[in-house]
């Protein structure tokens, strides 16, 4: 599914601050300008998330130096559930917490995991629900395509 509303990115970053833990670094649009952002919503009970996390770790490692930023937003109401998940499936990327589901509601999530790929100019260009056997190849190709593009606003 293709999402073309750039307003979603503004809503995302406006909403992250109140929902994030106090230890989460402050986020803002300027911090990600010029970067490709892979934004993933997940929950501890999500079986496909157990498969997507190692892939997101690999993507952050492979493409972080080229401008990819992976951010995972947990929607569990109890952070202890998320912490247990992360002990068995660690993340080498930024994890934020949205226990009230504010961001999930704004994005109208219908399944887990839900991922949004945001280009260097802050536009949401793709949205994926779920993580299947074919997801890694297709999503990595989209990441590579966006990383290869030069932002006209850079």
KETOR-777054 format. One record per residue: residue number from 1; x, y, z of N, C-alpha, C in turn. Coordinates in nm, 4 decimals. Layout:
KETOR-777054
+-----+----------+----------+----------+----------+----------+----------+----------+----------+----------+
| seq |     n_c1 |     n_c2 |     n_c3 |    ca_c1 |    ca_c2 |    ca_c3 |     c_c1 |     c_c2 |     c_c3 |
+-----+----------+----------+----------+----------+----------+----------+----------+----------+----------+
| NUM |        X |        Y |        Z |        X |        Y |        Z |        X |        Y |        Z |
...
+-----+----------+----------+----------+----------+----------+----------+----------+----------+----------+
***
This chain:
KETOR-777054
+-----+----------+----------+----------+----------+----------+----------+----------+----------+----------+
| seq |     n_c1 |     n_c2 |     n_c3 |    ca_c1 |    ca_c2 |    ca_c3 |     c_c1 |     c_c2 |     c_c3 |
+-----+----------+----------+----------+----------+----------+----------+----------+----------+----------+
|   1 |   0.0846 |  -0.1168 |   0.0000 |   0.0000 |   0.0000 |   0.0000 |   0.0893 |   0.1233 |   0.0000 |
|   2 |   0.0568 |   0.2202 |  -0.0778 |   0.1350 |   0.3441 |  -0.0873 |   0.0630 |   0.4540 |  -0.0100 |
|   3 |   0.1365 |   0.5213 |   0.0799 |   0.0817 |   0.6315 |   0.1583 |   0.1496 |   0.7588 |   0.1118 |
|   4 |   0.0722 |   0.8603 |   0.0769 |   0.1330 |   0.9807 |   0.0205 |   0.1142 |   1.1044 |   0.1068 |
|   5 |   0.0575 |   1.0921 |   0.2242 |   0.0305 |   1.2097 |   0.3061 |   0.1519 |   1.2456 |   0.3902 |
|   6 |   0.2300 |   1.3486 |   0.3489 |   0.3474 |   1.3870 |   0.4271 |   0.3118 |   1.4395 |   0.5650 |
|   7 |   0.1868 |   1.4730 |   0.5845 |   0.1439 |   1.5215 |   0.7154 |   0.1606 |   1.4134 |   0.8215 |
|   8 |   0.1589 |   1.2857 |   0.7813 |   0.1756 |   1.1776 |   0.8770 |   0.3074 |   1.1882 |   0.9514 |
|   9 |   0.4125 |   1.2277 |   0.8820 |   0.5425 |   1.2382 |   0.9469 |   0.5407 |   1.3461 |   1.0540 |
|  10 |   0.4787 |   1.4578 |   1.0260 |   0.4686 |   1.5650 |   1.1253 |   0.3911 |   1.5157 |   1.2465 |
|  11 |   0.2816 |   1.4457 |   1.2231 |   0.2024 |   1.3909 |   1.3338 |   0.2845 |   1.2910 |   1.4137 |
|  12 |   0.3646 |   1.2118 |   1.3452 |   0.4484 |   1.1146 |   1.4126 |   0.5417 |   1.1810 |   1.5112 |
|  13 |   0.6205 |   1.2768 |   1.4630 |   0.7196 |   1.3366 |   1.5503 |   0.6568 |   1.4267 |   1.6555 |
|  14 |   0.5446 |   1.4862 |   1.6254 |   0.4745 |   1.5647 |   1.7264 |   0.4233 |   1.4728 |   1.8360 |
|  15 |   0.3859 |   1.3513 |   1.7997 |   0.3306 |   1.2572 |   1.8959 |   0.4323 |   1.1762 |   1.9717 |
|  16 |   0.5546 |   1.1671 |   1.9244 |   0.6519 |   1.0835 |   1.9924 |   0.6907 |   1.1372 |   2.1293 |
|  17 |   0.7027 |   1.2656 |   2.1417 |   0.7522 |   1.3205 |   2.2679 |   0.6648 |   1.2839 |   2.3874 |
|  18 |   0.5321 |   1.3033 |   2.3849 |   0.4550 |   1.2691 |   2.5017 |   0.4476 |   1.1201 |   2.5289 |
|  19 |   0.4635 |   1.0366 |   2.4264 |   0.4467 |   0.8938 |   2.4433 |   0.5754 |   0.8229 |   2.4817 |
|  20 |   0.6877 |   0.8831 |   2.4570 |   0.8149 |   0.8171 |   2.4768 |   0.8568 |   0.8208 |   2.6234 |
|  21 |   0.9390 |   0.7236 |   2.6607 |   0.9936 |   0.7206 |   2.7962 |   1.0838 |   0.8407 |   2.8166 |
|  22 |   1.1027 |   0.8772 |   2.9420 |   1.1871 |   0.9927 |   2.9746 |   1.3293 |   0.9719 |   2.9247 |
|  23 |   1.3752 |   0.8449 |   2.9172 |   1.5119 |   0.8192 |   2.8732 |   1.5256 |   0.8235 |   2.7207 |
|  24 |   1.4164 |   0.8340 |   2.6511 |   1.4224 |   0.8420 |   2.5051 |   1.4733 |   0.9791 |   2.4645 |
|  25 |   1.5710 |   0.9845 |   2.3744 |   1.6196 |   1.1152 |   2.3311 |   1.5092 |   1.1939 |   2.2624 |
|  26 |   1.5164 |   1.3245 |   2.2746 |   1.4171 |   1.4095 |   2.2102 |   1.4279 |   1.3934 |   2.0591 |
|  27 |   1.3122 |   1.3839 |   1.9948 |   1.3084 |   1.3665 |   1.8502 |   1.2462 |   1.4876 |   1.7851 |
|  28 |   1.2871 |   1.5142 |   1.6630 |   1.2298 |   1.6233 |   1.5860 |   1.2553 |   1.6018 |   1.4387 |
|  29 |   1.1784 |   1.6683 |   1.3574 |   1.1921 |   1.6544 |   1.2128 |   1.3331 |   1.6851 |   1.1638 |
|  30 |   1.3944 |   1.7875 |   1.2183 |   1.5278 |   1.8261 |   1.1716 |   1.6308 |   1.7158 |   1.1936 |
|  31 |   1.6117 |   1.6382 |   1.2976 |   1.7055 |   1.5309 |   1.3275 |   1.7094 |   1.4260 |   1.2166 |
|  32 |   1.5995 |   1.4073 |   1.1454 |   1.5913 |   1.3037 |   1.0425 |   1.5889 |   1.3573 |   0.9010 |
|  33 |   1.5961 |   1.4859 |   0.8842 |   1.6004 |   1.5445 |   0.7499 |   1.7251 |   1.4926 |   0.6797 |
|  34 |   1.7096 |   1.4419 |   0.5602 |   1.8214 |   1.3870 |   0.4860 |   1.8454 |   1.2394 |   0.5118 |
|  35 |   1.7695 |   1.1788 |   0.6019 |   1.7808 |   1.0365 |   0.6332 |   1.6597 |   0.9626 |   0.5772 |
|  36 |   1.6748 |   0.8338 |   0.5583 |   1.5634 |   0.7447 |   0.5268 |   1.5257 |   0.6777 |   0.6580 |
|  37 |   1.3997 |   0.6854 |   0.6949 |   1.3540 |   0.6308 |   0.8233 |   1.2639 |   0.5107 |   0.7984 |
|  38 |   1.2963 |   0.4004 |   0.8635 |   1.2106 |   0.2818 |   0.8640 |   1.1446 |   0.2803 |   1.0006 |
|  39 |   1.0161 |   0.3120 |   1.0045 |   0.9416 |   0.3233 |   1.1291 |   0.8545 |   0.1997 |   1.1439 |
|  40 |   0.8781 |   0.1236 |   1.2501 |   0.8093 |  -0.0033 |   1.2706 |   0.7303 |  -0.0006 |   1.4009 |
|  41 |   0.6028 |  -0.0379 |   1.3937 |   0.5192 |  -0.0539 |   1.5132 |   0.5143 |  -0.2021 |   1.5461 |
|  42 |   0.5333 |  -0.2355 |   1.6756 |   0.5399 |  -0.3757 |   1.7146 |   0.4820 |  -0.3960 |   1.8543 |
|  43 |   0.4597 |  -0.5229 |   1.8892 |   0.4105 |  -0.5606 |   2.0218 |   0.4766 |  -0.6920 |   2.0626 |
|  44 |   0.4855 |  -0.7155 |   2.1912 |   0.5533 |  -0.8346 |   2.2419 |   0.4831 |  -0.9639 |   2.2022 |
|  45 |   0.3539 |  -0.9602 |   2.1841 |   0.2766 |  -1.0793 |   2.1498 |   0.2791 |  -1.1109 |   1.9999 |
|  46 |   0.3431 |  -1.0276 |   1.9219 |   0.3443 |  -1.0383 |   1.7757 |   0.4507 |  -1.1389 |   1.7301 |
|  47 |   0.4065 |  -1.2541 |   1.6809 |   0.5015 |  -1.3558 |   1.6332 |   0.5823 |  -1.3085 |   1.5120 |
|  48 |   0.5204 |  -1.2428 |   1.4111 |   0.6021 |  -1.1944 |   1.2992 |   0.7086 |  -1.0926 |   1.3432 |
|  49 |   0.6835 |  -1.0220 |   1.4536 |   0.7826 |  -0.9258 |   1.5032 |   0.9116 |  -0.9957 |   1.5445 |
|  50 |   0.8998 |  -1.1188 |   1.5921 |   1.0185 |  -1.1953 |   1.6305 |   1.1079 |  -1.2220 |   1.5098 |
|  51 |   1.0486 |  -1.2245 |   1.3910 |   1.1249 |  -1.2440 |   1.2680 |   1.1719 |  -1.1107 |   1.2095 |
|  52 |   1.0943 |  -1.0064 |   1.2298 |   1.1312 |  -0.8773 |   1.1710 |   1.2457 |  -0.8102 |   1.2458 |
|  53 |   1.2577 |  -0.8332 |   1.3763 |   1.3624 |  -0.7666 |   1.4533 |   1.5033 |  -0.8033 |   1.4059 |
|  54 |   1.5361 |  -0.9308 |   1.3859 |   1.6699 |  -0.9609 |   1.3335 |   1.6932 |  -0.8962 |   1.1963 |
|  55 |   1.5900 |  -0.8912 |   1.1129 |   1.6029 |  -0.8266 |   0.9821 |   1.6275 |  -0.6767 |   0.9990 |
|  56 |   1.5524 |  -0.6105 |   1.0897 |   1.5743 |  -0.4668 |   1.1115 |   1.7141 |  -0.4411 |   1.1672 |
|  57 |   1.7633 |  -0.5290 |   1.2546 |   1.9015 |  -0.5173 |   1.3033 |   1.9990 |  -0.5216 |   1.1862 |
|  58 |   1.9771 |  -0.6161 |   1.0946 |   2.0647 |  -0.6301 |   0.9788 |   2.0573 |  -0.5072 |   0.8882 |
|  59 |   1.9372 |  -0.4522 |   0.8709 |   1.9211 |  -0.3334 |   0.7863 |   1.9919 |  -0.2128 |   0.8486 |
|  60 |   1.9783 |  -0.1965 |   0.9806 |   2.0449 |  -0.0846 |   1.0477 |   2.1953 |  -0.0972 |   1.0331 |
|  61 |   2.2458 |  -0.2207 |   1.0494 |   2.3899 |  -0.2435 |   1.0374 |   2.4376 |  -0.2213 |   0.8933 |
|  62 |   2.3637 |  -0.2729 |   0.7967 |   2.4058 |  -0.2650 |   0.6568 |   2.3935 |  -0.1252 |   0.5985 |
|  63 |   2.2898 |  -0.0503 |   0.6375 |   2.2604 |   0.0761 |   0.5707 |   2.2646 |   0.1990 |   0.6610 |
|  64 |   2.2911 |   0.1805 |   0.7882 |   2.2973 |   0.2948 |   0.8790 |   2.4004 |   0.3977 |   0.8351 |
|  65 |   2.5120 |   0.3516 |   0.7857 |   2.6163 |   0.4418 |   0.7386 |   2.5797 |   0.5173 |   0.6113 |
|  66 |   2.4782 |   0.4686 |   0.5425 |   2.4326 |   0.5349 |   0.4192 |   2.3104 |   0.6227 |   0.4439 |
|  67 |   2.2653 |   0.6302 |   0.5702 |   2.1562 |   0.7214 |   0.6014 |   2.0266 |   0.6580 |   0.6441 |
|  68 |   2.0243 |   0.5271 |   0.6705 |   1.9021 |   0.4631 |   0.7196 |   1.8950 |   0.4737 |   0.8712 |
|  69 |   1.7769 |   0.5087 |   0.9212 |   1.7502 |   0.5103 |   1.0645 |   1.6297 |   0.4200 |   1.0882 |
|  70 |   1.6492 |   0.3172 |   1.1706 |   1.5390 |   0.2280 |   1.2072 |   1.4893 |   0.2697 |   1.3445 |
|  71 |   1.3575 |   0.2901 |   1.3547 |   1.2931 |   0.3246 |   1.4820 |   1.1768 |   0.2287 |   1.4999 |
|  72 |   1.1721 |   0.1617 |   1.6144 |   1.0633 |   0.0699 |   1.6441 |   0.9813 |   0.1268 |   1.7597 |
|  73 |   0.8505 |   0.1317 |   1.7415 |   0.7598 |   0.1856 |   1.8430 |   0.6796 |   0.0700 |   1.9013 |
|  74 |   0.6978 |   0.0457 |   2.0291 |   0.6254 |  -0.0615 |   2.0969 |   0.4909 |  -0.0096 |   2.1467 |
|  75 |   0.3863 |  -0.0905 |   2.1273 |   0.2516 |  -0.0503 |   2.1667 |   0.1955 |  -0.1323 |   2.2823 |
|  76 |   0.2788 |  -0.2109 |   2.3502 |   0.2316 |  -0.2851 |   2.4675 |   0.1884 |  -0.1879 |   2.5766 |
|  77 |   0.0813 |  -0.2202 |   2.6466 |   0.0374 |  -0.1348 |   2.7570 |   0.1273 |  -0.1508 |   2.8790 |
|  78 |   0.1939 |  -0.2643 |   2.8905 |   0.2865 |  -0.2887 |   3.0006 |   0.4273 |  -0.3004 |   2.9425 |
|  79 |   0.5120 |  -0.2057 |   2.9746 |   0.6476 |  -0.2032 |   2.9192 |   0.7281 |  -0.3264 |   2.9585 |
|  80 |   0.6933 |  -0.3911 |   3.0680 |   0.7653 |  -0.5131 |   3.1084 |   0.7525 |  -0.6219 |   3.0021 |
|  81 |   0.6372 |  -0.6275 |   2.9354 |   0.6201 |  -0.7240 |   2.8265 |   0.7179 |  -0.6945 |   2.7136 |
|  82 |   0.7318 |  -0.5677 |   2.6793 |   0.8261 |  -0.5275 |   2.5745 |   0.9691 |  -0.5580 |   2.6167 |
|  83 |   1.0020 |  -0.5297 |   2.7417 |   1.1375 |  -0.5556 |   2.7909 |   1.1711 |  -0.7049 |   2.7849 |
|  84 |   1.0746 |  -0.7929 |   2.8190 |   1.0965 |  -0.9384 |   2.8092 |   1.1230 |  -0.9779 |   2.6635 |
|  85 |   1.0443 |  -0.9244 |   2.5731 |   1.0634 |  -0.9504 |   2.4299 |   1.2049 |  -0.9107 |   2.3879 |
|  86 |   1.2471 |  -0.7918 |   2.4276 |   1.3781 |  -0.7396 |   2.3869 |   1.4943 |  -0.8174 |   2.4480 |
|  87 |   1.4718 |  -0.8849 |   2.5596 |   1.5774 |  -0.9695 |   2.6163 |   1.6004 |  -1.0928 |   2.5278 |
|  88 |   1.4953 |  -1.1419 |   2.4624 |   1.5101 |  -1.2595 |   2.3768 |   1.5357 |  -1.2219 |   2.2309 |
|  89 |   1.4872 |  -1.1061 |   2.1896 |   1.5061 |  -1.0589 |   2.0525 |   1.5577 |  -0.9144 |   2.0615 |
|  90 |   1.6875 |  -0.8977 |   2.0843 |   1.7415 |  -0.7625 |   2.1065 |   1.7332 |  -0.6732 |   1.9827 |
|  91 |   1.7346 |  -0.5438 |   2.0087 |   1.7285 |  -0.4430 |   1.9024 |   1.8575 |  -0.3617 |   1.9022 |
|  92 |   1.9151 |  -0.3448 |   1.7841 |   2.0341 |  -0.2596 |   1.7701 |   1.9949 |  -0.1265 |   1.7059 |
|  93 |   1.8721 |  -0.0866 |   1.7290 |   1.8170 |   0.0373 |   1.6762 |   1.7327 |   0.0995 |   1.7869 |
|  94 |   1.6851 |   0.2182 |   1.7631 |   1.6096 |   0.2926 |   1.8635 |   1.4713 |   0.2311 |   1.8858 |
|  95 |   1.4343 |   0.2151 |   2.0130 |   1.3021 |   0.1636 |   2.0504 |   1.2323 |   0.2690 |   2.1351 |
|  96 |   1.1105 |   0.3020 |   2.0968 |   1.0264 |   0.3959 |   2.1709 |   0.9046 |   0.3222 |   2.2230 |
|  97 |   0.8403 |   0.3787 |   2.3228 |   0.7241 |   0.3159 |   2.3842 |   0.6018 |   0.4054 |   2.3694 |
|  98 |   0.4915 |   0.3442 |   2.3271 |   0.3643 |   0.4132 |   2.3057 |   0.2537 |   0.3342 |   2.3765 |
|  99 |   0.2601 |   0.3245 |   2.5116 |   0.1659 |   0.2388 |   2.5840 |   0.0199 |   0.2821 |   2.5720 |
| 100 |  -0.0047 |   0.4086 |   2.5507 |  -0.1431 |   0.4552 |   2.5356 |  -0.1939 |   0.4329 |   2.3935 |
| 101 |  -0.1041 |   0.3986 |   2.3022 |  -0.1435 |   0.3728 |   2.1638 |  -0.1754 |   0.4976 |   2.0837 |
| 102 |  -0.1258 |   0.6130 |   2.1285 |  -0.1538 |   0.7382 |   2.0576 |  -0.1044 |   0.7352 |   1.9132 |
| 103 |   0.0200 |   0.6932 |   1.8944 |   0.0748 |   0.6881 |   1.7592 |   0.0056 |   0.5811 |   1.6759 |
| 104 |  -0.0173 |   0.4667 |   1.7372 |  -0.0852 |   0.3580 |   1.6652 |  -0.2225 |   0.4038 |   1.6172 |
| 105 |  -0.2914 |   0.4762 |   1.6994 |  -0.4239 |   0.5265 |   1.6608 |  -0.4130 |   0.6280 |   1.5473 |
| 106 |  -0.3166 |   0.7178 |   1.5555 |  -0.2987 |   0.8180 |   1.4490 |  -0.2704 |   0.7534 |   1.3147 |
| 107 |  -0.1972 |   0.6430 |   1.3187 |  -0.1621 |   0.5752 |   1.1952 |  -0.2678 |   0.4743 |   1.1511 |
| 108 |  -0.3678 |   0.4523 |   1.2324 |  -0.4749 |   0.3610 |   1.1955 |  -0.4256 |   0.2191 |   1.1725 |
| 109 |  -0.3395 |   0.1705 |   1.2606 |  -0.2811 |   0.0381 |   1.2421 |  -0.3882 |  -0.0702 |   1.2414 |
| 110 |  -0.3699 |  -0.1661 |   1.1507 |  -0.4643 |  -0.2774 |   1.1408 |  -0.3962 |  -0.4109 |   1.1673 |
| 111 |  -0.2672 |  -0.4114 |   1.1873 |  -0.1953 |  -0.5348 |   1.2120 |  -0.0548 |  -0.5067 |   1.2609 |
| 112 |   0.0084 |  -0.6137 |   1.3110 |   0.1447 |  -0.6045 |   1.3612 |   0.2313 |  -0.7047 |   1.2874 |
| 113 |   0.3533 |  -0.6669 |   1.2574 |   0.4051 |  -0.5308 |   1.2659 |   0.3514 |  -0.4450 |   1.1511 |
| 114 |   0.3546 |  -0.3158 |   1.1716 |   0.3214 |  -0.2191 |   1.0663 |   0.4418 |  -0.1288 |   1.0490 |
| 115 |   0.4876 |  -0.1165 |   0.9259 |   0.6084 |  -0.0380 |   0.8993 |   0.5806 |   0.0708 |   0.7970 |
| 116 |   0.6418 |   0.1862 |   0.8201 |   0.6321 |   0.3009 |   0.7305 |   0.7735 |   0.3362 |   0.6874 |
| 117 |   0.7923 |   0.3538 |   0.5578 |   0.9217 |   0.3943 |   0.5050 |   0.9107 |   0.5407 |   0.4650 |
| 118 |   0.9988 |   0.6222 |   0.5214 |   0.9936 |   0.7678 |   0.5071 |   1.1195 |   0.8134 |   0.4338 |
| 119 |   1.1013 |   0.8928 |   0.3286 |   1.2152 |   0.9340 |   0.2468 |   1.2947 |   1.0473 |   0.3113 |
| 120 |   1.4007 |   1.0889 |   0.2456 |   1.4925 |   1.1903 |   0.2981 |   1.4274 |   1.3273 |   0.3169 |
| 121 |   1.3139 |   1.3493 |   0.2498 |   1.2419 |   1.4762 |   0.2628 |   1.1268 |   1.4677 |   0.3622 |
| 122 |   1.1164 |   1.3562 |   0.4356 |   1.0141 |   1.3434 |   0.5385 |   0.8790 |   1.2977 |   0.4885 |
| 123 |   0.8736 |   1.2392 |   0.3691 |   0.7468 |   1.1905 |   0.3142 |   0.7343 |   1.0402 |   0.3360 |
| 124 |   0.6179 |   0.9975 |   0.3839 |   0.5898 |   0.8545 |   0.3939 |   0.5664 |   0.8042 |   0.2522 |
| 125 |   0.6487 |   0.7089 |   0.2078 |   0.6373 |   0.6609 |   0.0707 |   0.5801 |   0.5199 |   0.0602 |
| 126 |   0.5933 |   0.4399 |   0.1647 |   0.5320 |   0.3073 |   0.1647 |   0.4868 |   0.2706 |   0.3048 |
| 127 |   0.3933 |   0.1754 |   0.3089 |   0.3406 |   0.1238 |   0.4344 |   0.3179 |  -0.0255 |   0.4155 |
| 128 |   0.3693 |  -0.1059 |   0.5083 |   0.3542 |  -0.2510 |   0.5023 |   0.2935 |  -0.3008 |   0.6328 |
| 129 |   0.2024 |  -0.3964 |   0.6214 |   0.1452 |  -0.4617 |   0.7394 |   0.1875 |  -0.6074 |   0.7345 |
| 130 |   0.2410 |  -0.6560 |   0.8467 |   0.2857 |  -0.7946 |   0.8544 |   0.4313 |  -0.8089 |   0.8145 |
| 131 |   0.4825 |  -0.9293 |   0.8313 |   0.6201 |  -0.9602 |   0.7934 |   0.6215 |  -1.1060 |   0.7507 |
| 132 |   0.6309 |  -1.1291 |   0.6202 |   0.6235 |  -1.2634 |   0.5636 |   0.7590 |  -1.3060 |   0.5101 |
| 133 |   0.7629 |  -1.4217 |   0.4509 |   0.8868 |  -1.4745 |   0.3927 |   0.9413 |  -1.3821 |   0.2842 |
| 134 |   0.8503 |  -1.3158 |   0.2103 |   0.8921 |  -1.2270 |   0.1014 |   0.9215 |  -1.0840 |   0.1467 |
| 135 |   0.8830 |  -1.0486 |   0.2672 |   0.9006 |  -0.9112 |   0.3156 |   1.0446 |  -0.8626 |   0.3133 |
| 136 |   1.1410 |  -0.9398 |   0.3619 |   1.2784 |  -0.8869 |   0.3667 |   1.3303 |  -0.8410 |   0.2314 |
| 137 |   1.3113 |  -0.9220 |   0.1298 |   1.3636 |  -0.8865 |  -0.0027 |   1.2951 |  -0.7618 |  -0.0574 |
| 138 |   1.1620 |  -0.7572 |  -0.0494 |   1.0869 |  -0.6438 |  -0.1043 |   1.1166 |  -0.5149 |  -0.0276 |
| 139 |   1.1189 |  -0.5224 |   0.1043 |   1.1416 |  -0.4022 |   0.1840 |   1.2859 |  -0.3529 |   0.1723 |
| 140 |   1.3809 |  -0.4443 |   0.1628 |   1.5196 |  -0.4010 |   0.1449 |   1.5369 |  -0.3311 |   0.0098 |
| 141 |   1.4695 |  -0.3806 |  -0.0933 |   1.4775 |  -0.3154 |  -0.2242 |   1.4228 |  -0.1726 |  -0.2162 |
| 142 |   1.3150 |  -0.1517 |  -0.1417 |   1.2600 |  -0.0163 |  -0.1252 |   1.3572 |   0.0732 |  -0.0501 |
| 143 |   1.4211 |   0.0190 |   0.0530 |   1.5206 |   0.0953 |   0.1293 |   1.6367 |   0.1347 |   0.0381 |
| 144 |   1.6884 |   0.0391 |  -0.0380 |   1.7999 |   0.0680 |  -0.1286 |   1.7627 |   0.1767 |  -0.2296 |
| 145 |   1.6423 |   0.1693 |  -0.2825 |   1.5966 |   0.2686 |  -0.3808 |   1.5953 |   0.4085 |  -0.3190 |
| 146 |   1.5415 |   0.4204 |  -0.1969 |   1.5361 |   0.5519 |  -0.1320 |   1.6752 |   0.6024 |  -0.0942 |
| 147 |   1.7612 |   0.5129 |  -0.0511 |   1.8969 |   0.5550 |  -0.0151 |   1.9753 |   0.6029 |  -0.1370 |
| 148 |   1.9420 |   0.5502 |  -0.2528 |   2.0122 |   0.5893 |  -0.3765 |   1.9682 |   0.7251 |  -0.4278 |
| 149 |   1.8505 |   0.7693 |  -0.3849 |   1.7978 |   0.8972 |  -0.4310 |   1.8636 |   1.0126 |  -0.3558 |
| 150 |   1.8903 |   1.1180 |  -0.4277 |   1.9421 |   1.2403 |  -0.3669 |   1.8236 |   1.3310 |  -0.3428 |
| 151 |   1.8147 |   1.3832 |  -0.2217 |   1.7045 |   1.4725 |  -0.1870 |   1.7214 |   1.6076 |  -0.2554 |
| 152 |   1.6161 |   1.6568 |  -0.3229 |   1.6263 |   1.7902 |  -0.3852 |   1.6327 |   1.9011 |  -0.2823 |
| 153 |   1.5974 |   1.8695 |  -0.1568 |   1.5979 |   1.9701 |  -0.0502 |   1.7235 |   1.9625 |   0.0354 |
| 154 |   1.8203 |   1.8823 |  -0.0045 |   1.9441 |   1.8691 |   0.0746 |   2.0353 |   1.9869 |   0.0532 |
+-----+----------+----------+----------+----------+----------+----------+----------+----------+----------+
***
